[in-house]
Amino acid sequence: MARGKRWEAARKAVDPDNRYSLDQAVELLKQTATAKFDESVDLAVRLGVDPKHADQMVRGAVALPHGTGRTVRVLVFAQGDAAKAALAAGADYVGADDLIEKISSENWTDFDKAVATRDLMGKVGKLGRVLGPRGLMPNPKIGTVVGPDQVAETVRELKGGKIDFRVEKAGVVHASIGRCSMTPQQIRENALALVATLLRLKPSTAKGTYLRGAALSSTMGPGIRLDPNDLARQGEA
């Protein structure tokens, strides 16, 4: 596959055999993100786990200190005072039976995150066929199934840049952690917030080295491999 001159120049700036510190990688990322749009910043972390075993499934959520740099559309399944609180906190769509019917009958998923109060999960659970494959199903493990008094805070966190993640079959966690227009410090702090959360969620049954590799990249740029030992030290700090 032929690559453009811009991509080839960016690739030559990155040594594929080197393992960069996070600060070096962020500097390179800023240099090689030359697309005409604000590229996203992605972090991939390879963990020493076997996701085939339920006790080694790493899954969770983290509130990025500087957000994701993109607008997040939040839908909330709630009623009564909880619905009012969700609207006041900035939720884009709020409802109960009406939203459940719309999603069920139209396969409608024009939103980025979904939250549900516990009392409605019996009904919302029936939407698994539609929401599950798209990663939109409310889940208590990532903090999107909550009590009525937690709705407003949850909406604010999601609108502010809280992301969820789940380790894939190969033991890799992929996440978008910001935009290239952010300052190097903001990108660095967002990356370390995710790494610190992954370290905190280390399964007790995971053997050997836990954080085995990582790479930082922009939407159109080459992958920049990180020094996993340096990253782990900073994440634990």
Backbone as a ProteinNet text record, in pm:
[ID]
protein_1_A
[PRIMARY]
MARGKRWEAARKAVDPDNRYSLDQAVELLKQTATAKFDESVDLAVRLGVDPKHADQMVRGAVALPHGTGRTVRVLVFAQGDAAKAALAAGADYVGADDLIEKISSENWTDFDKAVATRDLMGKVGKLGRVLGPRGLMPNPKIGTVVGPDQVAETVRELKGGKIDFRVEKAGVVHASIGRCSMTPQQIRENALALVATLLRLKPSTAKGTYLRGAALSSTMGPGIRLDPNDLARQGEA
[TERTIARY]
83	0	86.7	66.3	145.5	108	210.2	189	227.8	164.7	196	329.8	379.9	508.4	505.2	392.2	380.9	398.4	332.6	341.5	482.7	545.3	680.3	778.6	761	848.1	829.7	704.1	676	735	724.1	776.8	928.5	997.5	1143.3	1189.5	1102.6	1137.8	1131.7	1068.3	1049.4	1132.5	1217.7	1299.3	1216.2	1176.8	1091.1	1157.6	1290.6	1362.6	1386.8	1356.6	1379.9	1257.3	1279.9	1172.3	1184.9	1093.7	1104.2	1043.1	1096	1029.1	898	807.4	679	697.8	786.2	809.8	863.2	957.6	1011.9	904.2	821.2	716.7	614	577.1	480	537.5	665.6	731	730.6	763.2	761.1	620.1	523.8	384.6	343	379.1	343.8	412.8	533.9	609.7	553.3	503.9	461.4	311.9	236.5	92.8	74.7	80.5	79.5	-45.9	-147.1	-271.7	-339.3	-432.8	-499.7	-617.9	-634.3	-738.7	-675.9	-750.1	-699.9	-705.8	-593.2	-588.4	-608.9	-665.5	-679.4	-546.7	-527.5	-408.7	-452.7	-388.6	-426.4	-311.6	-346.6	-247.9	-287.4	-193	-214.8	-117.5	-168.1	-86	-103.5	8.6	3.5	29.6	-65.5	-58.3	-24.6	38.3	70.9	-44.8	-155.7	-273.7	-327.6	-407.4	-475.5	-625.9	-683.7	-826.3	-921.9	-870.5	-955.9	-1001.1	-922.2	-956.4	-1031.8	-1147.9	-1232.2	-1160.5	-1073.1	-1004.4	-887.2	-864.5	-759.6	-817.3	-948.6	-1013.4	-1001.3	-920.4	-898.5	-999	-1083.5	-1187.1	-1215.8	-1235.8	-1265.8	-1287.2	-1274.9	-1295.4	-1201.1	-1169.8	-1082.3	-1127.6	-1127.1	-1159.1	-1029.3	-1013.7	-892.9	-890	-779.4	-774.4	-800.4	-771.9	-791.9	-894.2	-974.8	-1079.6	-1025.4	-1113.2	-1074	-1059.1	-1103.3	-1095.1	-1207.3	-1306.6	-1418.8	-1550.3	-1656.6	-1788.8	-1846.2	-1893.6	-1949	-2099.5	-2174.7	-2320.8	-2363.1	-2427.6	-2463.7	-2614.2	-2654.3	-2795	-2813.5	-2922.7	-2949.9	-3088.7	-3093.8	-3220.8	-3255.9	-3350	-3388.2	-3527.6	-3586.2	-3718.4	-3728.7	-3829.9	-3850.2	-3738.1	-3700.1	-3595.8	-3460.9	-3433	-3305.8	-3298.7	-3410.5	-3415.8	-3390.9	-3451.6	-3431.4	-3285.5	-3224.5	-3083.8	-2993.1	-3026.7	-2947.4	-2952.3	-3070.7	-3085.9	-3009.3	-3018.7	-2949.7	-2798	-2749	-2605	-2552.4	-2644.2	-2599.9	-2619.4	-2697	-2722.5	-2793.2	-2760.3	-2818.1	-2955.4	-2974.4	-3102.4	-3136.1	-3257.9	-3301.6	-3442.5	-3464.8	-3596.6	-3595.9	-3707.6	-3719.8	-3782.6	-3910.9	-3976.1	-3969.5	-3976.4	-3973.6	-3841	-3730.5	-3599.4	-3576.1	-3621.5	-3606.3	-3679.8	-3799.4	-3876.8	-3809.2	-3757.3	-3691.5	-3568.8	-3488	-3367.8	-3404.9	-3505.8	-3547	-3607.6	-3691.7	-3764.2	-3686	-3597.2	-3526	-3377.1	-3328.6	-3184	-3107.7	-3166.4	-3110.7	-2997.9	-2881.2	-2765.3	-2687	-2756.2	-2691.5	-2642.4	-2559.5	-2501.9	-2373.1	-2290.7	-2158.4	-2150	-2228.2	-2227.2	-2369.7	-2396.9	-2529.8	-2517	-2605.3	-2610.8	-2751.6	-2764.4	-2896.1	-2901.8	-3015.8	-3036.7	-3067.9	-3034.3	-3047.3	-3190.9	-3287.6	-3426.2	-3475.8	-3405.3	-3448	-3368.7	-3269.6	-3184.8	-3260	-3368.5	-3449	-3503.5	-3541.4	-3592.3	-3478.8	-3377.7	-3265.8	-3187.9	-3184.2	-3112.2	-3159.8	-3285.3	-3340.7	-3281.7	-3207.7	-3147.5	-3007.4	-2966.5	-2831.7	-2798.8	-2897.3	-2876.6	-2832.8	-2884.6	-2852.2	-2730.6	-2730.2	-2626.1	-2496.8	-2507.9	-2390.6	-2280.7	-2311.7	-2206.9	-2142.2	-2209.8	-2155.9	-2085.1	-2076.7	-2010.1	-2084.9	-2217.9	-2298.6	-2383.7	-2375.5	-2460.2	-2415.1	-2504.4	-2467.1	-2415.8	-2311.8	-2247.3	-2195.3	-2229.3	-2181.8	-2029.6	-1961.8	-1816.2	-1744.4	-1810.5	-1747.9	-1821.6	-1908.2	-1971.8	-2085.2	-2152.4	-2263.6	-2399.2	-2402.4	-2527.4	-2518.3	-2604.3	-2585.8	-2717.4	-2706.2	-2823.5	-2873.3	-2997.7	-3054.8	-2971.7	-2908.7	-2831.8	-2693.6	-2656.2	-2524.7	-2532.3	-2654.4	-2671.9	-2601.3	-2622.9	-2566.5	-2414.4	-2352	-2205.5	-2153.5	-2222.9	-2180.9	-2189.2	-2296	-2310.6	-2198.8	-2169.2	-2064.1	-1928.5	-1901.5	-1774	-1762.7	-1870.6	-1867.6	-1854.6	-1926.2	-1915.9	-1776.3	-1714.3	-1583.1	-1467	-1493	-1385.1	-1356	-1450.5	-1430.1	-1444.7	-1346.7	-1349.7	-1351.7	-1404.2	-1397.8	-1310.1	-1257.6	-1165.6	-1183.7	-1138.2	-1147.2	-1035.4	-964.7	-854.5	-908.1	-838.6	-879.6	-817.5	-851.8	-807.6	-656.1	-585.1	-439.7	-375	-455.3	-401.3	-367.1	-428.3	-397.9	-518.2	-491.2	-593	-566.9	-666.5	-658	-750.4	-704.6	-790.1	-748.5	-846.6	-821	-809.3	-695.5	-669.7	-659.9	-697.7	-693.7	-681.6	-637.8	-620.1	-480.3	-429.8	-294.7	-283.9	-396	-394.3	-369.6	-378.1	-350.7	-202.6	-170.1	-29.9	39	172.4	243.3	213	202.7	174.4	36.2	-61.7	-196.9	-201.1	-133.4	-129.1	-59.2	51.2	127.1	42.4	-26.4	-105.9	-225	-284.7	-394.3	-343.2	-226.7	-169.1	-138.9	-80.1	-44.7	-167.3	-276.3	-399.8	-449.5	-443	-484.5	-389.6	-259.7	-160.7	-175.3	-192.6	-207.4	-330.5	-437.5	-559.2	-536.5	-466.8	-436.4	-350.6	-253.6	-168.3	-249.4	-342.7	-425.6	-516.4	-554.9	-645.6	-572.5	-443.4	-367	-428	-465.5	-523.8	-420.7	-464.3	-373.3	-318.9	-389.3	-346.3	-251.9	-227.1	-136	7.4	79.2	215.6	315.9	437.3	542.4	522	584.9	575.5	433.1	378.6	239	229.9	305.4	302.9	417	382.2	484	521.2	438	468.8	362.4	395.9	299.1	341.3	244.9	273.6	177.4	229	151.9	142.8	26.6	13	-95.5	-87	-193.9	-273.3	-386.3	-475.1	-402.5	-323	-257.4	-106.8	-56.1	88	133.5	264.6	319.4	313.4	316.4	320.4	456.8	457	581.5	589.7	682.9	692.1	749.9	690.1	730	812	896.1	971.1	874.5	835.3	734.5	780.2	909.4	958.9	947.3	982.4	970.2	823.3	738.2	595.2	536.7	575.5	527.1	573.5	699.9	751.2	671.4	644.1	570.2	425.1	368	230.6	212.9	317.2	311	342.7	399.6	443.5	323.4
-120.2	0	125.5	213.8	334.8	433.3	498.9	598.9	736.2	840.6	975.5	1023.3	1132.8	1187.6	1230.6	1283.8	1329.3	1211.6	1100	983.1	925.5	919.2	865.4	950.6	1082.5	1170.7	1148	1127.6	1101.9	967.9	869.2	736	739.5	815.7	823.6	893.3	973.5	1044.6	953.7	838	744.7	619	587.1	465.1	348.2	252.1	142.4	47.9	54.4	-34.5	30.3	158.1	228.9	219.2	228.3	235.9	371.5	461.1	598.7	619	718.6	760.3	827	842.2	903.1	1046.5	1123.2	1261.6	1267.8	1179.5	1175.9	1139	1042.1	994.7	1104.4	1178.1	1286.4	1394.8	1425.2	1524	1477.5	1350.9	1294.7	1294.2	1261.5	1259.1	1395.3	1499.7	1635.6	1671.7	1622.7	1652.6	1580.1	1458.7	1375.3	1382.8	1454.9	1471.3	1591	1563.8	1672.2	1673.6	1599	1598.8	1734.9	1761.2	1890.8	1898.8	1797	1798.9	1765.3	1786.1	1761.6	1611.3	1545.4	1399.4	1357.3	1240.3	1185.7	1123.8	1113	1048.5	915.6	808.6	674.8	609.2	538.1	464.2	317.2	231.2	86.3	27.5	-50.8	-110.2	-261.7	-333.1	-479.8	-529.2	-606.2	-654.1	-802.1	-841.8	-982.8	-1056.8	-1064	-1135.6	-1224.6	-1321.7	-1408.2	-1385.3	-1303.6	-1268.2	-1387	-1503.9	-1622.6	-1663.8	-1625.2	-1655.6	-1537.4	-1563	-1455.9	-1374.7	-1437.6	-1365.7	-1282	-1282.5	-1197.7	-1099	-1082.4	-985.8	-846.3	-762.2	-626.4	-533.3	-472.9	-384.2	-276.1	-155.9	-48	84.1	191.9	325.6	421.8	531.1	632.1	769.4	864.6	1003.2	1072.5	1099.8	1166.1	1308.8	1352.1	1484.8	1600.3	1578.3	1684.5	1646.7	1545.1	1505.3	1440.8	1410.3	1344.6	1442.9	1566.5	1664.7	1654.7	1573.4	1559.7	1567.9	1604.3	1613.8	1474.3	1446.4	1315.1	1328	1250.6	1252.5	1144.1	1186.1	1094.1	1073.4	948.2	909.6	850.4	886.2	836.6	774.6	650.5	583.9	613.9	703	741.6	801.2	813.1	873.2	952.4	1037.2	1115.4	1214.1	1227.5	1321.9	1289.8	1160.1	1120.8	1172	1168.9	1220.7	1371	1441.5	1586.6	1619.6	1539.9	1561.8	1537.8	1435.6	1404.5	1519.7	1574.6	1687.5	1810.2	1835	1949.9	1935.5	1810.7	1785.4	1787.9	1798	1810.7	1688.7	1590.9	1472.6	1515	1448.4	1483	1420.4	1299.3	1229.8	1167.3	1186.9	1129.7	1074.3	954	893.8	754.3	685.9	549.6	462.2	433.3	345.4	401.2	534.4	594.3	568.9	585.5	561.3	412.8	331	186.2	139.6	190.6	155	204.8	326.7	383.7	300.9	264.5	185.5	46	-13.8	-149.6	-157.9	-62.3	-68.9	-11.6	86.1	153.2	120.7	40.5	15.7	148.2	243.7	378	381.9	429.8	438.5	566.8	676.8	803.3	874.2	803.2	857.3	782.5	836.9	780.1	699.3	737.7	670.4	657.1	548.8	528.5	498.6	561.4	542.4	496.7	411.6	367.3	362.8	402.1	382.3	234.4	185.5	42.4	-8	76.5	31.8	6.6	59.2	40.3	-67.8	-127.1	-222.9	-348.4	-381.5	-495.6	-475.1	-352	-319.6	-292.5	-218.3	-183	-307.2	-408.1	-530.9	-597.1	-572.3	-631.8	-569.6	-460	-392.6	-443.7	-549.6	-602.7	-635.4	-681.5	-718.3	-598.2	-481	-359.3	-287.9	-270.5	-191	-267.4	-396.6	-476.6	-473.6	-508.4	-510.9	-375.6	-268.6	-133.6	-78.5	-158.4	-114.3	-5.5	-1.3	105.1	57.5	-68.8	-121.7	-70.2	-11	30	-90.1	-67.2	-177.4	-127.3	-194.8	-149.4	-153.9	-240.3	-252.6	-127.8	-52.1	70.6	195.2	175	287.2	353.4	279	339.5	281.9	198.7	159.3	213.3	310.7	386.3	405.6	452.1	488.8	625.3	660.7	789.5	910	900.5	1013.4	1025.8	929	931.6	972.6	991.6	1018.1	1145.4	1254.3	1383.1	1378	1323.4	1314.9	1228.4	1117.5	1028	1097.6	1170.9	1244.5	1346.6	1420.1	1522	1458.7	1342.7	1274.7	1229.5	1172.9	1125.1	1241.3	1348.6	1466	1527.3	1512.1	1570.6	1486.6	1363.7	1283.8	1152.6	1098.2	966	860.3	771.8	667.5	530	433	295.5	213.8	104.9	21.4	-124.8	-209.8	-354.2	-423.3	-512.5	-582.4	-672.4	-673.9	-755.4	-894.1	-979	-1118.3	-1132.9	-1042	-1051	-990.2	-946.9	-887.5	-740.9	-674.2	-532.8	-445.1	-333	-231.6	-114	-77.9	39.4	148.2	272	381.8	511.7	594.3	729.3	819.5	887.5	962.7	1113.9	1161	1305.4	1342.4	1465.7	1521.2	1581.9	1583.8	1635.6	1785.4	1855	1997.8	2025.1	1922.2	1939.4	1968	2024.2	2049.4	1916.2	1909.7	1787.4	1742.1	1838.5	1805	1741.3	1793.2	1738.1	1595.2	1571	1437	1340.8	1387.5	1304.5	1266.9	1364.4	1337.6	1247.3	1261.7	1171.6	1028.8	1014.2	880.8	815.3	891	834.2	801.8	874.7	843.1	704.6	673.7	541.7	434.1	458.6	359.6	331.3	436	417.3	332.1	351.7	272.9	126.9	103.9	-33.3	-103.8	-33.4	-92.7	-126.1	-38	-60.6	-182.1	-210	-321.2	-452.1	-456.7	-578.7	-698.8	-803.4	-922.5	-992.6	-1042.8	-1112.5	-1240.1	-1293.9	-1419	-1396.1	-1269.2	-1239.9	-1269.3	-1346.4	-1386.5	-1314.2	-1297.2	-1235.1	-1085.5	-1030.5	-886.6	-851.1	-750.5	-711.6	-613.5	-504.1	-406.2	-441.3	-506.6	-564.3	-476.5	-385.2	-299.4	-193.8	-88.5	18.5	98.7	161.4	245.4	363.2	477.1	600	634	679	713.6	819.3	889.1	979.5	909.2	965.9	902.1	865.1	955.7	935.7	912.3	907.2	895.7	755.2	732.6	600.9	572.7	445.2	407.9	437.6	490.7	524.1	434.3	339.6	243.8	309	273	329.1	229.7	281.7	199.5	156.8	28.2	-13.2	3.6	-10.3	5.3	150.4	242.3	384.6	420.9	366.7	397.1	343.9	223.3	164.1	245.1	289.9	370.5	499.8	564.9	691	667.5	556.6	525.4	492.5	441.2	404.9	523.1	628.1	744.2	819.3
0	0	0	-97.3	-109.4	1.2	55.6	159.9	106.9	160.2	117.9	171.9	115.9	157	303.9	348.1	486.4	582.3	552.2	640.8	638.9	521.4	511.2	591	588.7	665.7	815.1	855.6	997.1	1040.9	953.6	987.2	1006	922.3	931.1	1058.2	1116.7	1240	1362.3	1346.9	1459.1	1436.3	1531.6	1525.1	1578.4	1491.2	1536.7	1636.5	1645.2	1737.4	1873.2	1883.1	2008.5	2099.1	2227.9	2325.4	2393.5	2361	2405.8	2543.8	2615.4	2738.8	2699.5	2793.3	2761.9	2713.3	2777.3	2735.9	2593.3	2559.6	2424.4	2323	2360.5	2269	2242.1	2345.4	2326.9	2236.6	2253.4	2167.7	2021.9	1999.6	1864.4	1807.3	1890.9	1847.6	1793.8	1866.4	1824.4	1692.3	1674.3	1552.7	1430.6	1452.3	1339.7	1311.1	1392.8	1367.7	1274	1145.6	1046.2	959.5	997.1	919.4	930.7	840.6	836.6	933.7	1016.7	1119	1253.6	1359	1494.1	1523.1	1505.4	1520	1665.5	1683.4	1818.1	1860.3	1990.1	2046.7	2105.4	2061.9	2106.3	2181.2	2285.8	2364.1	2365.1	2328.6	2332.8	2434.9	2526.8	2632.6	2630.3	2619.4	2621.2	2762.8	2814.9	2952.6	2959	3066.6	3087.9	3151.3	3078.1	3125.8	3014.4	3052.7	2956.9	2972.4	2884.1	2897.1	2886.2	2844.6	2838.4	2977.8	3077.3	3215.9	3276	3331.6	3386	3492	3569	3676.6	3626.2	3494.7	3436.8	3335.1	3338.2	3250.5	3311.9	3251.5	3301.1	3233.5	3312.9	3260.5	3362	3315.7	3408.5	3337.9	3411.9	3358.1	3429.2	3362.3	3420.4	3373.2	3463.8	3429.5	3388.6	3260.6	3213.1	3265.5	3325.2	3387	3290.7	3161.3	3063.1	2955.8	2985.4	2892.1	2766.7	2673.7	2548.3	2433.8	2456.1	2349.3	2248.3	2276.8	2185.3	2262.3	2190.2	2251.3	2271.7	2391.6	2424.9	2444.5	2364.7	2376.4	2476	2582.7	2691.2	2696	2697.5	2712.8	2852.3	2917.2	3052	3059.3	3105.8	3134.6	3279.5	3299.2	3435.4	3432.4	3550	3560.3	3690.9	3699.2	3820.7	3847.5	3973.3	4012.9	3949.2	3928.4	3866.1	3722.8	3651.6	3514.7	3513.9	3608.5	3617.6	3647.4	3734.9	3769.9	3649.6	3569.4	3450.2	3349.9	3329.4	3237.4	3287.5	3416.5	3474.3	3464.1	3464.4	3457.7	3314.3	3216.8	3078.3	2990.6	3036.8	2953.2	2824.6	2715	2584.2	2563	2615.5	2602.2	2736.5	2781.9	2909.3	2892.1	2942.1	2933.5	2991.3	2976.2	3026.6	2918.2	2930.1	2833.4	2691.8	2678.3	2545	2474.1	2545.7	2485.2	2460.9	2553.8	2536.9	2411.4	2389	2270.5	2143.2	2145.5	2027.7	1987.5	2086.1	2058.3	2009.3	2073.3	2038.2	1898.8	1864	1736.5	1618.9	1647.9	1539	1533.8	1630.9	1642.5	1652.7	1720.5	1730.2	1832.7	1789.5	1879.4	1852.8	1836.6	1804.1	1930.9	2008	2130.6	2159.6	2250.5	2276.2	2406	2506	2635.9	2685.7	2758.1	2815.5	2964.4	3041	3185.4	3220.5	3321.3	3365.5	3517.2	3572.6	3715.5	3738.2	3856.6	3884.5	3868	3902.2	3897.7	3755.5	3654.7	3516.1	3442.4	3507.8	3436.1	3393.9	3463.6	3421	3281.6	3249.7	3116.1	3018.4	3063.8	2976.3	2933.7	3020.2	2988	2860.4	2823.6	2702	2574.9	2591.2	2476.1	2445.6	2513.6	2494.4	2350.8	2276.4	2135.1	2052.4	2087.6	2012.3	2070.9	2201.6	2265.9	2291.3	2320.1	2352.7	2247.6	2121.9	2018.5	1993.6	2029.1	2007.1	2131	2235.7	2357.7	2431.8	2415.3	2474.8	2592.1	2626.9	2733.2	2869.7	2948.5	3084.8	3163.4	3242	3313	3447.3	3556.6	3687.9	3700.8	3624.3	3633.1	3582.9	3497.4	3446.3	3497.6	3596.2	3663.3	3589.2	3498.7	3425.3	3464.6	3566.9	3631.8	3773.9	3806.1	3930.2	4004.3	4126.7	4203.5	4159.6	4191.9	4149.7	4193.1	4310.4	4362.2	4299.5	4214.3	4149.7	4002.9	3953.5	3810.8	3765.9	3836.6	3795	3789	3891.7	3894.5	3779.8	3753.2	3645	3510	3487	3360.4	3345.2	3450.5	3444	3414.8	3474.7	3450.6	3305.1	3251.7	3113.8	3015.3	3040.7	2954.1	2963.7	3079.8	3102.3	3052.7	3007.7	2951.2	3020.6	3095.3	3154.7	3046.3	3035.4	2932.2	2997.5	2926.5	2975.2	2880.9	2930.7	2852.6	2890.3	2801.4	2824.9	2748.9	2815.9	2750.2	2638.9	2525.4	2411.7	2420.1	2324.5	2327.7	2334.1	2268.7	2266.3	2390.5	2486.6	2608	2594.8	2496.6	2470.6	2505.4	2568.7	2595.4	2502.3	2422.5	2335.1	2389.2	2387.7	2432.6	2365.5	2335	2286.4	2408.2	2422.5	2545.6	2523.2	2406.9	2385.4	2239.4	2215.6	2082	2070.2	1948.6	1926.6	1954.3	1957.6	1987.7	2135.8	2219.1	2361.2	2382.6	2496.7	2529	2561.2	2547.6	2584.5	2727.6	2819.3	2959.7	2973.8	2902.5	2909.9	2855.2	2743.2	2685.2	2781.1	2837.9	2931.9	3052.9	3110.6	3230.7	3200.2	3082.9	3044.9	3029.2	2965.7	2946.6	3080.6	3171.7	3302	3386	3365.8	3438.2	3397.7	3267.7	3221.3	3272	3261.2	3305.4	3454.5	3534.9	3679.4	3711.1	3636.1	3657.5	3619.2	3508.8	3467	3572.1	3627.3	3729.6	3854.8	3888.2	4007	3989	3863.8	3835.1	3805.2	3828.6	3801.1	3873	3799.9	3864.7	3952.8	4064.4	4155.7	4093.2	3992.4	3928.6	3811.4	3773.8	3662.7	3705.4	3625	3657.1	3566.9	3618.5	3540	3523.7	3420.9	3395.2	3355.4	3419.5	3392.7	3275.9	3282.7	3173.6	3078	2969	2880	2761.1	2725.8	2612.6	2596.2	2522.2	2499.3	2377.5	2314.4	2198.2	2194.9	2157.7	2144.3	1996.4	1951.7	1810.1	1791.8	1679	1638.7	1529.5	1492.8	1395.6	1266.7	1214.4	1085.9	1098	1220.5	1240.5	1273	1271.7	1303.9	1453.1	1489.8	1629.6	1689.7	1810.7	1881.3	2003.4	2001.9	2111.9	2237.1	2349.1	2477.7	2558.2	2645.7	2739.7	2850.5	2856	2953.7	3099.1	3123.4	3260.4	3305.9	3216.4	3247.8	3269.2	3183.7	3193.1	3323.4	3362.2	3486.3	3607.7	3604.6	3716.9	3732.6	3619.6	3627.2	3667.4	3620.5	3653.9	3801.5	3864.1	4005.8	4096.1	4037.9	4118.1	4176.6
[MASK]
+++++++++++++++++++++++++++++++++++++++++++++++++++++++++++++++++++++++++++++++++++++++++++++++++++++++++++++++++++++++++++++++++++++++++++++++++++++++++++++++++++++++++++++++++++++++++++++++++++++++++++++++++++++++++++++++++++++++++++++

